[in-house]
Amino acid sequence: MTLLVILVLVVLLCLAVPIGLAVAISSMVPSLASDSFTFSGVFILRSMLGGVNQTTLLAIPLFVMAGIIMAKGNVSRKLFEVFAYMIGKRTAGIPCAVVITCLFFGAISGSAPATVAAVGSMAIPFMLELGYDKKFAVALVAVSGGLGVIIPPSIPFILYAQASGASVSDLFIAGVIPGFIIAFILMGYSYLYCKVNGEDKNSVEKVVGRLRSNSFLSVLKESIWALLTPVIILGCIYSGITSPTEAACIAVFYALFISIFVYKTLKPGDFWSICLETVRTYAPVMFILAASVAFSRILTLLDVTTSISSWLAGDFTNRTVILIVINFIILLVGMVMDTTPAIMILTPILLPAAQIFGVDPIHFGIMMVVNLAIGFVTPPIGVNLFVASSLSDVPVMQLARKAAPMIVLFLAALLLITFCPQVSLCLVSK
């Protein structure tokens, strides 16, 4: 029966059936194939509805909406200007400012594609104006956009918490240091790239000089509202003042306030289109999430999780080997499957096997999300690559080749995070 369920899922995915629908149909296979199977179609529907009927999940559409408001409100430009002002004249200052902007915008939107779209639409033309290689500029934004799901708040962290029962707040805290490490690695690569390939210093100094014609206080005054966004969101969560869901609600109202009344880049009439875009973005995720809940329960009834855990524990007795195998599986799935179904399907299968070897659920969640962040910039799915390509007209495969060295560094960071658990857990109170 297990093989039949997996076969049906694989066939449906190969036929390009939408992932949520493919998972839902696969969940119904056992009840259709055998009258003795207790989990009927009615229970599957109840599982789907019950699985998404949770307050925690409200944080996802709210963070999506906050990110859309910030993107349309041109907040990414305000962030970029203050970082370009501070480090723009240094070697690789502008590329490093792009990475830092992605880091901060990721702490607002919680989404990698949203980070690429918001920062890339502003930063790519700016870097081209300064003479940077087009493929390098686009690839840097695509890879740096992956920070959007690692640095908190992160939508995949919320999904993983839903699938594993782990604390959302602990996951958010655990993602801080890995996110900064990867950002510093990308900035280091940018520095070496610019050292080897050179920069148009005259253009950089001219543009940054124009920016610096204003005092730092005036630039900071313009950008302070944007810079405070992640501070307010994360401060409320980490201080215990609010839950992640309540913080997401605060993020929406704060984003609306600064975009309409402070920066005046949005009008009240724009809110309807923002709501529509939020629904279009979140509705497919919600359906996939509901179907994945039912699918994970089917796997549990079929004893798949226990079987796979026993197989991994029986065939692999070394903790290092099992972690490499689990990383390889997640990385492979992340290359061909979207983040939401990958988390909801793989977590109940692989987490029990990892826990046999003493892997902390919070540490495992960081490993999984970093793996899937790499999947955002690896073909054939590579959502970040497609978003960046649409912004620049650079073919996806050319972007993938240019991004390859950065992906290798991302993998090196993944190994560090995997085999040094304290990188993730040192800030989490136990």
N, C-alpha and C positions, 0 to 999 in steps of 0.2 A: 504493500500500500504506500509506503514511504517513497519507494522508487517511482511509483505511478504519479504521486503528487508532484515530485520534483520534475519528472519528465513532462507532465502537462504544463508546469510553469515555464520550463525552458522552451518548449515548443511555442507557447503563446508569446513569449518575449521575442523569439526569432521571427514570429509572424508580425511583429511590430504592434501587438495589442498593447494599449496603455498599461503601464506597470500596475496601477491600482486595480484595474479590472482583471488583469492576469492573476494577481495575487488572490483576489476575491474568488475567482472561478476555481483556482487551484485549491482553495480552502474547502470548497464544496465537493471536491472529487471523492473523498472517502464516504460521505453520506450518500452520494449517488451510486457509488460502486458497490456498497454493502449495506443491506438493511439493518445489520447488527451493529453498525457504528452509531454510537449514542449521540454524537454531535450533529444534529440535523441542520437543515438550512435555516430554520427559525432561530436556533441557538446561535448560528453564525451571525445572523443579522443583529441579534441582541448583543453579541460580543462586539460587533463593529460599533454599535451605538454607545454601548457602555464604555468602550475603550477610549472614546474621544470626549466623553461627558465628564471632564475633569477640569477643575479651575486652573491647574498648573499650565494646561495647554493654551489658555487664553493669552499667555505671554507671547506666544509665537506670532499671531496676527498683529498684536500690538507693537512688537518690535519691528515687524515688517512695515507697518504703517509709519512708525517713527523714522525708519530708514528712508522710506519714499518721500516723506515730508522734507527731511534734511537734504535729500538729493535734489528735489525740485526747488528747494529754498536756497540752493547754491552754497550750502554750508561747507562743502568740501573745499571750495575755493578759499574761504576764509581760513580754514585750517592750513591749507597749503601755503598761503601768503605769509603766515607768521613763521612757519618752519623754513621757508625759502629766505626770508629776511635774516634769520639767525645763522643758517649754515650755507646759504646759496653760493657764496664766493669761494668756499673751500673746494678742494678736489672732490668731484662726485657729489657736491652739495645738493644740486637739484635732484638727481636720482634718489639720494638719501632722504630728501624732503618728501618725495613721492612715497617711499616706503613708510615713513613716519605718518604721513597723511592716511595711508591705508590702514595703519595700525589704529589710529584714532577713530577713523570712520567705521572700522570694524567694531569698535567699542560702542558705536551708536546703533548700527544696523543689525549686527549679529548674522549677517549673510555675506558669503563670498561674492556671488554674482552681483549683488547690489553694490558692494564696495568697488568692484571693477567698473561697473557702469558709472557710478557717481564720480569716482576719482579719475577714471580713464577719460571720460568725456571732457574733462578740464585739463588734465595733466599731459595727455598725449600730444594735443596740438601745441601746448606750451613747450614741451621738450623738443618737438620738431622745429619750432621757431628758433630754438637755441642751437640747432645743428646736431642734435643727437641722432644716432642711427635709428631709423623708424622701427625696425624689427626689435632692437634692444629696448626701446621705450615701451612698445606694446607688450613685449614679453615680461618686462619688469612689473608693469601694472597687473598683468594677468596672474603672475606668481604671487606678488605681494597681496593681491586680493584674497588669497587663501588665508591670510591673517584674520579675515572677517569671521571665520568660524572657530578660530582658536582663542583669540583674545575675547574675554567676556564683555558683554553678554553674547552668548552664542546659541543660535537656534538648534544646531545639532546636539549641544549639551542638554538642552531641554528634552529633546527626543530620546536621547540616551537615558536620561533620568526616568523618563516614562517607561522605557523598556526594561530597565534594570532595578528600579527602586532606589537608586542612589540620590543623594541630596543635590538639588540644582545649585544651591549656594556654594557647596563644597566644590562642585565641578567648575563653577565660575572662578573661584579662588585658585584652584589648581591649574587653570589655563593661563594665568598671568605670566609666570616665568617662562613656560615653553613658548608663548607668543612673543615675548621680548627676545628670547634667544634666537628664534627664527628671523625676527626683524633685524637683529644685529648681524646675523650671518648674511642676509640679503644686502645689507648696507656694505658689509665687507667685500662682497662680490662686486658690487657697483663701484667701489673705490678701486679695486684691482682692474676692472674693465676699463674705467676711465684713465687709469695710469697707463695701461697698455695701448689703448686706442686713441687717447687724447680727447680734449674737449675744445670747443670754440670759446676760449676764455673771454675774448672781446665781447661776443654776444651775451655771455652769461653776466659779465660785469656791467654791461649796458642795461640789461633788463633788471638785474638785482639792484643796480644803482638807482634806477627809476623807482623801484619799490622802496629803496632806502632813502629816497628824497623826503619821505615822511619820517617822523621820529618813531622810535620803537614803541613808545607809549601809545601813539595814535594807531599803529598797526595792531598792537595788543588790545587796545580798546575796541577795535572793530572785531577782533577774533575771539575775545574773551568769552563771549556767550557760547560760541561753538566749542571752545576748549573746555568749558564747564560741563558740557553735556555728559561725557563719560564719567566725570567726577561725581555729578549728581546721581546718575543711574547706579554706578557701582558703590558709591558711598552709602546710599540708602540700603542697598542689599547687604553689604559687608558689615555695616553698623548694626544691623538687625532692626532698623526702623521699619522697613517694608519687606515683603516677600518679592521674589523676582517678578511675579505677575503684577503686583502693585507698582513696582519700579517701572515696568513696561508701560503702564498707564500714565505714570508721571512723565515718562519720556515722550509720549505722544503729545501731551498738553504743553510740555516745555518746547518741543519742536515747533508746534503750531505758534506758540507765543513769540519765539524769536524770529520765525520766518515771516509772520504777518506784521508784528508790531515793532520789532527791532531792526531787522534787515530789510523788511518790506519787499521781499522777493516773491511773496505769495499773497493772493487775495482770498477773502473768505469764500468766494465763489469757486475757488480751485479745490475746495475740500471734497466736493462730490466726485470729481475725477480721481482724487487720491483714494477715496473709499473704493471706487470701482477697481482701481489697479491693485489695491490690497486684496480684494476678494479674488480677482483673477490669479494673483500670486499664491494665495493661501489655500483656495478651494481644492486644487489638485493635491496639495500636501496633506490636507485633512482627509481626503478620500483614501490616499495611500496609507496614511497612518491608521485609519479605521480598518482597512483590509489587512494590514500587517498585524494588528492585534489579534484578529481572528486566525490568521495564518500561524502566528506563534502559538496559539492555544491548540491548534490542530497538531502542530509539531510536538507539543508537550504530550497530548493524548496518544500520539503514535510512538512516544518514548524516544523521539529522535535526539533530543538534547542529551539524555542519559547515554544513549548508544554512542554518540559522537564523543562525548566526554570520556567514556570508558575506552573508546578506541584510541583517542589521543593520549590518555594516561597510560594505556597499555603498550602502545608502540613507541612512545617517546617518554623516556624516564628522566631526561635532562631538562632543567628549567630553561636554559639558554636556547636549546633546540626548539622546545615547544613555543617559546615567545617568537622565534624567527618564523616558525610555521604559521602561527596565528597572524603575524604581521603580513606574511606573504598572501594568505587567504584574503584578509581585509583589503590589502592593496590591489589584488587582482579583481575583487568584486567592485571596489571603488572605481576602477577603470572602465567598467561596463554597466554600472548601475548607479542611479541617483542616490544622494545621501540618505534621504528619508527611508526608503525601503531597505537600503543596506544596513542601517542602524537597527531598524525594527526586526529584520529577519536574522541578522548575524548575532545580535547581542544575546538572545536566549540560547543560542547554540554554542557560542564560543566562550562566553563569560564563565559558565560553570566549569569548563575545562581549564580555563586560566586560574580559577580560584582553587582548584585542586593543587596547583603548584604555588599557592600563596600569593597570587597577584591581587592587589587591592582593587575593588570595583572602580574607585575614583581614578586610580592609575590606569586601569584598562580603558576607561572612557576617554582619557586624554590620548592614549595610544590610538584608539579607534578614530577619533576625530582628526588627529594629525595625518593618519593614513588617508582618510577620505579627503582631507584638504589637498593632498598630493593628487588624488584622483580628479580634483577640479582642473588640473592643468596637464593631464595625460590623456591622449586619445584612447579609445574613440569617442567617449562621452565628453570629457574635458570642458565642462560648462563655461569656466572662466575663459578658456581659449576662444570659444564661439562668441562670447560677449565682447571680448577684446577685438576679435576679428571683425565683428560687425561695426565697431567704432572706428576701425582703421583701414578696412579693406585689405589687410594682410592675410593670405591664406592660412588656415588653421595649422596645417602640417609645417609650414615655414616657421610659424610661431612656436610650435612644439620643439622644433630643432634648436631654435634660438634660446628657448627656455630650458633645454636639457641640462646645462651646467648648474642652473639654479635648482632644478629638480633633484640633482645629485646631492647638492648641499642640504636640501630639504630632507632627503633620505638619511643623511648623516645626522641631522638633528633628531630624526625619528629614532635612530639607534641609541642616541644619547638618552632620550626620554624613556625608551623602552628598558634599557639596562641600568639606568640610574633613577629609580623610582622617586627619590627625594627631590629631584628636579620639579616634579609635579606635586609632591605631597608635603613639601617643607612648610608651606603656608597654611595647610589644612590642619585645623585643630582636631585632635583625636581624643 
